[in-house]
Amino acid sequence: MHRASTRLRSIRVLSAFVLRVPRWVSIALVVAVSVALSVGGVLAALSTSGDVSPRLFAQSLAIAVIVPTLVAGPVSAVIVELVHALRDEHVGALEAAQRDELTGLPNRRRTLELARRELEHARRAGRPYSVALVDLDDFKAANDRHGHATGDALLRATARACRQTLDGHGVAGRWGGEEFLVLLPGADARSAAELMERLRGSIADCGVALAGGARIACTASIGVATLRGGPVRDAAANDPDADATIERLVAAADRRMYEAKANGKNRVAAGAPTARRASG
């Protein structure tokens, strides 16, 4: 068991080294080590063979250099490429597991991870933190009337509107169904509401084409909740209340989103900021 664990650690160390350096460096090192071992073995063998003619000595050294070079070069190139390919496949699999397949946005689980991380950053900096819940109005009716392909197109169009409108000022994730959660670290209640108003307009303008040339669009009702900035907190990353804080913020945004729907839909509802809890 110990030997297997040691081998596994050694493989991980070697793989990490191979991934950090240029491919040619890894290949060159493998070839150099192979040649060195081969030459060392030949010299050890010749030293025990008594008198060796200069010609035999030179031929033996040439073989000790050429053979491992011809063998180790291609073999190490293949191994290095496999290591890089496995890394790329692993990274791709992780990214796929964190993204919503339809919209390309972070999925719910990844959005929650990002929400916690951004909350911790905001707390360390004493900055405000806002979240917004975006729900497409009458989406089910449009989906039932025009088909799931049209519904999917509307969701993808909404995702594009989120990316274009936020443009580095926040992150949108697919929350579920026709709902999207927007994370706005550093945004106070006013700036978050203004940005969500722009997003609301963008969603209303991003219709999709139907068969026959007609277009259909969805509006959105958006609820915004904000956590006010406050004193910088120590050890914010280990705060056990982070998940509960996010849950409360999302719940508040959800309530305000329903307020927006109750007041006519296609609007943004933002309430008063939520005060931070005192440290400790």
C-alpha positions as CSV (number, residue, x, y, z in Angstrom):
1,M,0.0,0.0,0.0
2,H,2.8,2.4,0.9
3,R,4.7,1.6,-2.3
4,A,1.6,2.2,-4.4
5,S,1.0,5.5,-2.6
6,T,4.7,6.5,-3.2
7,R,4.4,5.6,-6.9
8,L,1.2,7.6,-7.2
9,R,2.8,10.7,-5.6
10,S,5.8,10.3,-7.9
11,I,3.6,10.2,-11.0
12,R,1.7,13.3,-9.8
13,V,5.0,15.2,-9.3
14,L,6.3,14.1,-12.7
15,S,3.0,15.0,-14.4
16,A,2.9,18.4,-12.7
17,F,6.5,19.1,-13.9
18,V,5.7,18.0,-17.4
19,L,2.7,20.3,-17.5
20,R,4.6,23.3,-16.2
21,V,7.5,23.3,-18.7
22,P,7.5,23.5,-22.5
23,R,7.1,20.1,-24.2
24,W,10.5,20.2,-25.8
25,V,12.1,20.6,-22.3
26,S,10.3,17.5,-21.0
27,I,11.3,15.5,-24.1
28,A,14.9,16.7,-23.9
29,L,15.2,15.8,-20.3
30,V,13.9,12.3,-20.9
31,V,16.3,11.8,-23.7
32,A,19.2,13.2,-21.7
33,V,18.4,10.9,-18.7
34,S,18.1,7.9,-21.1
35,V,21.4,8.6,-22.8
36,A,23.1,9.2,-19.4
37,L,21.9,5.9,-18.1
38,S,22.9,4.1,-21.3
39,V,26.3,5.6,-21.4
40,G,26.8,4.9,-17.7
41,G,25.9,1.2,-18.2
42,V,28.2,0.8,-21.2
43,L,31.1,2.4,-19.4
44,A,30.5,0.2,-16.3
45,A,30.5,-2.9,-18.6
46,L,33.6,-1.8,-20.5
47,S,35.5,-1.1,-17.3
48,T,35.1,-4.8,-16.2
49,S,36.1,-6.1,-19.6
50,G,39.8,-5.5,-19.4
51,D,41.6,-4.0,-22.4
52,V,39.1,-2.6,-24.9
53,S,40.3,-1.3,-28.3
54,P,39.6,2.4,-29.0
55,R,37.4,1.4,-31.9
56,L,35.2,-0.8,-29.8
57,F,35.1,1.8,-27.1
58,A,34.0,4.5,-29.6
59,Q,31.4,2.1,-31.2
60,S,30.0,1.2,-27.8
61,L,29.6,4.9,-26.8
62,A,28.0,5.7,-30.1
63,I,25.5,3.0,-29.7
64,A,24.9,4.0,-26.1
65,V,24.0,7.5,-27.3
66,I,22.2,6.8,-30.6
67,V,19.9,4.0,-29.6
68,P,18.3,5.7,-26.5
69,T,18.0,8.9,-28.5
70,L,16.1,7.2,-31.3
71,V,13.9,5.3,-28.9
72,A,13.4,7.7,-26.0
73,G,12.8,10.7,-28.2
74,P,9.6,9.5,-29.9
75,V,8.4,7.6,-26.9
76,S,8.7,10.6,-24.6
77,A,7.0,12.8,-27.2
78,V,4.0,10.5,-27.2
79,I,3.9,10.3,-23.3
80,V,4.2,14.1,-23.0
81,E,1.4,14.6,-25.5
82,L,-0.7,12.1,-23.6
83,V,-0.2,13.9,-20.3
84,H,-1.2,17.2,-21.9
85,A,-4.2,15.6,-23.6
86,L,-5.3,14.1,-20.3
87,R,-5.0,17.5,-18.5
88,D,-7.0,19.2,-21.3
89,E,-9.7,16.5,-21.1
90,H,-9.8,16.8,-17.3
91,V,-10.2,20.6,-17.5
92,G,-12.8,20.3,-20.2
93,A,-14.8,17.8,-18.1
94,L,-14.6,20.1,-15.1
95,E,-15.8,23.1,-17.1
96,A,-18.6,21.0,-18.6
97,A,-19.7,19.9,-15.2
98,Q,-19.9,23.6,-14.1
99,R,-21.8,25.0,-17.1
100,D,-25.4,24.8,-18.2
101,E,-25.4,22.9,-21.4
102,L,-28.2,25.0,-23.1
103,T,-27.0,28.5,-22.3
104,G,-23.3,28.1,-21.6
105,L,-23.7,30.0,-18.3
106,P,-22.6,28.6,-15.0
107,N,-25.0,26.1,-13.7
108,R,-26.8,26.3,-10.3
109,R,-24.1,24.6,-8.4
110,R,-21.3,26.6,-9.9
111,T,-23.3,29.8,-9.4
112,L,-23.6,29.1,-5.7
113,E,-19.8,28.5,-5.5
114,L,-19.2,31.9,-7.3
115,A,-21.8,33.6,-5.0
116,R,-19.9,32.4,-1.9
117,R,-16.5,33.4,-3.3
118,E,-17.7,36.8,-4.3
119,L,-19.4,37.3,-0.9
120,E,-16.1,36.5,0.9
121,H,-14.2,39.0,-1.3
122,A,-16.8,41.7,-0.7
123,R,-16.6,41.1,3.1
124,R,-12.9,41.3,3.1
125,A,-13.0,44.6,1.3
126,G,-16.0,46.0,3.2
127,R,-17.9,46.5,-0.1
128,P,-21.6,46.0,-0.8
129,Y,-22.8,42.9,-2.5
130,S,-26.0,42.6,-4.6
131,V,-27.8,39.7,-6.3
132,A,-30.6,39.7,-8.7
133,L,-33.1,37.1,-9.7
134,V,-34.2,37.3,-13.3
135,D,-37.4,35.4,-14.3
136,L,-38.8,35.5,-17.9
137,D,-42.4,36.6,-18.1
138,D,-44.9,34.2,-19.6
139,F,-42.2,31.9,-20.7
140,K,-44.3,28.7,-20.2
141,A,-47.0,30.1,-22.5
142,A,-44.5,31.0,-25.2
143,N,-42.8,27.6,-24.8
144,D,-46.2,25.7,-25.1
145,R,-47.4,27.8,-28.0
146,H,-44.3,27.9,-30.1
147,G,-42.5,24.7,-29.0
148,H,-39.4,23.8,-26.9
149,A,-37.0,24.8,-29.7
150,T,-38.3,28.4,-29.5
151,G,-38.2,28.3,-25.7
152,D,-34.6,27.1,-25.8
153,A,-33.7,29.9,-28.3
154,L,-35.3,32.5,-25.9
155,L,-33.2,31.1,-23.0
156,R,-30.0,31.3,-25.1
157,A,-30.9,34.8,-26.2
158,T,-31.4,35.8,-22.6
159,A,-28.0,34.4,-21.7
160,R,-26.4,36.4,-24.4
161,A,-28.2,39.5,-23.1
162,C,-26.8,38.8,-19.6
163,R,-23.2,38.4,-20.9
164,Q,-23.4,41.6,-23.0
165,T,-25.0,43.8,-20.5
166,L,-22.9,42.7,-17.5
167,D,-19.6,42.8,-19.5
168,G,-17.4,42.3,-16.5
169,H,-19.6,44.0,-13.9
170,G,-21.2,40.8,-12.7
171,V,-21.8,37.1,-13.4
172,A,-25.1,35.5,-14.5
173,G,-25.8,31.9,-13.9
174,R,-28.7,29.6,-14.9
175,W,-30.7,29.2,-11.7
176,G,-33.3,26.8,-13.1
177,G,-36.0,26.8,-15.7
178,E,-36.4,30.3,-17.0
179,E,-34.7,31.9,-13.9
180,F,-31.2,33.4,-13.9
181,L,-29.3,34.5,-10.8
182,V,-27.0,37.6,-11.3
183,L,-24.1,38.2,-8.9
184,L,-23.1,41.9,-8.6
185,P,-20.1,42.1,-6.2
186,G,-19.3,45.7,-5.2
187,A,-22.7,47.0,-6.5
188,D,-24.8,49.0,-4.1
189,A,-28.6,49.0,-4.3
190,R,-28.8,51.9,-6.7
191,S,-26.1,50.8,-9.1
192,A,-27.4,47.2,-9.1
193,A,-31.0,48.4,-9.9
194,E,-29.7,50.6,-12.7
195,L,-27.7,47.7,-14.2
196,M,-30.6,45.4,-13.9
197,E,-32.8,48.0,-15.6
198,R,-30.4,47.9,-18.6
199,L,-30.6,44.1,-18.5
200,R,-34.4,44.2,-18.5
201,G,-34.4,46.4,-21.6
202,S,-31.8,44.1,-23.3
203,I,-33.9,41.0,-22.7
204,A,-37.0,42.7,-24.0
205,D,-35.1,43.6,-27.2
206,C,-33.5,40.2,-27.9
207,G,-36.3,38.3,-29.6
208,V,-35.9,35.2,-31.7
209,A,-37.1,34.5,-35.2
210,L,-40.1,32.1,-35.8
211,A,-40.9,30.2,-38.9
212,G,-42.3,32.5,-41.5
213,G,-40.2,35.5,-40.4
214,A,-42.1,36.6,-37.3
215,R,-40.3,37.3,-34.1
216,I,-41.1,36.6,-30.5
217,A,-39.5,38.1,-27.4
218,C,-39.9,37.6,-23.7
219,T,-39.8,40.3,-21.0
220,A,-38.3,39.7,-17.6
221,S,-39.2,40.6,-14.0
222,I,-36.2,41.2,-11.9
223,G,-35.8,41.3,-8.1
224,V,-32.7,42.8,-6.5
225,A,-31.3,42.4,-3.0
226,T,-28.3,44.1,-1.6
227,L,-26.0,43.6,1.4
228,R,-24.5,46.9,2.5
229,G,-20.8,47.3,2.9
230,G,-19.3,47.4,6.3
231,P,-16.1,47.0,8.3
232,V,-13.6,44.6,6.9
233,R,-14.0,41.2,8.5
234,D,-11.3,38.8,9.6
235,A,-11.2,35.2,8.4
236,A,-14.2,35.9,6.1
237,A,-13.4,32.8,4.1
238,N,-14.1,30.6,7.1
239,D,-17.4,32.3,8.0
240,P,-20.0,29.6,8.6
241,D,-22.8,32.1,7.9
242,A,-21.8,32.7,4.3
243,D,-24.2,30.1,2.8
244,A,-27.0,31.3,5.1
245,T,-26.3,34.9,4.0
246,I,-26.5,34.0,0.3
247,E,-29.7,32.0,1.0
248,R,-31.2,35.1,2.6
249,L,-30.2,37.4,-0.3
250,V,-31.5,35.1,-2.9
251,A,-34.8,34.7,-1.0
252,A,-35.1,38.5,-0.7
253,A,-34.4,38.9,-4.5
254,D,-37.0,36.2,-5.1
255,R,-39.6,38.1,-3.1
256,R,-38.9,41.3,-5.0
257,M,-39.0,39.5,-8.3
258,Y,-42.6,38.4,-7.5
259,E,-43.4,42.0,-6.5
260,A,-42.3,43.0,-10.0
261,K,-44.6,40.4,-11.5
262,A,-47.5,41.5,-9.3
263,N,-47.0,45.1,-10.4
264,G,-47.3,44.4,-14.1
265,K,-44.2,42.4,-15.0
266,N,-41.3,43.6,-17.2
267,R,-39.8,45.7,-14.4
268,V,-37.2,45.8,-11.7
269,A,-38.0,45.7,-8.0
270,A,-35.2,46.6,-5.6
271,G,-35.8,47.1,-1.8
272,A,-33.8,48.7,0.9
273,P,-30.3,47.3,1.4
274,T,-29.9,44.6,4.1
275,A,-27.5,45.5,6.9
276,R,-24.6,43.3,7.7
277,R,-24.4,41.2,10.8
278,A,-21.9,42.4,13.3
279,S,-18.7,40.4,13.4
280,G,-18.5,37.6,15.9
